[in-house]
Amino acid sequence: MNVYVKRENWDGGVWFSLPASEEDREELLQDLARHHPSAMLPFAGEVDCGEEGLSHRLGRWLAGETLFFRDHFVRWNRLAETVDALSKEEKVVLEAALRLETARTAWTGGLHSLGLPEDLTPG
């Protein structure tokens, strides 16, 4: 799964592949600082998981979420591992759940049936 990482007051961004290591995370932060120094936390602008419809739905749901605040990096890695491991059919179900449910109810409704860990629920 790839995330387009952005910063406040900057129209650009950097694509970042997840799951990623701490070293990858540090490289991204350095790259962002070279492009646009800012004290603001980086956040998701877009998501690409290789499936156009699912990428669009995940992107809408996750847009604006920070990547490195508290345990968010761990959660993003876990989400990427989970989505990457889904079969094509499971990705279709996930996209449908995201389309039918609001962001908050998707985790307790349709997505729960996929067996995704509850600790992936956005805080």
ABEGO torsion letter per residue (X at the ends): XBBBBBBBGBABBBBBBOBBBAAAAAAAAAAAAAABBBABBBBBABBBAGBAAAAAAAAAAABGBBAABEAAAAAAAAAAAAAAABBAAAAAAAAAAAAABBAAAAAABAAAAAGBBAAABBX
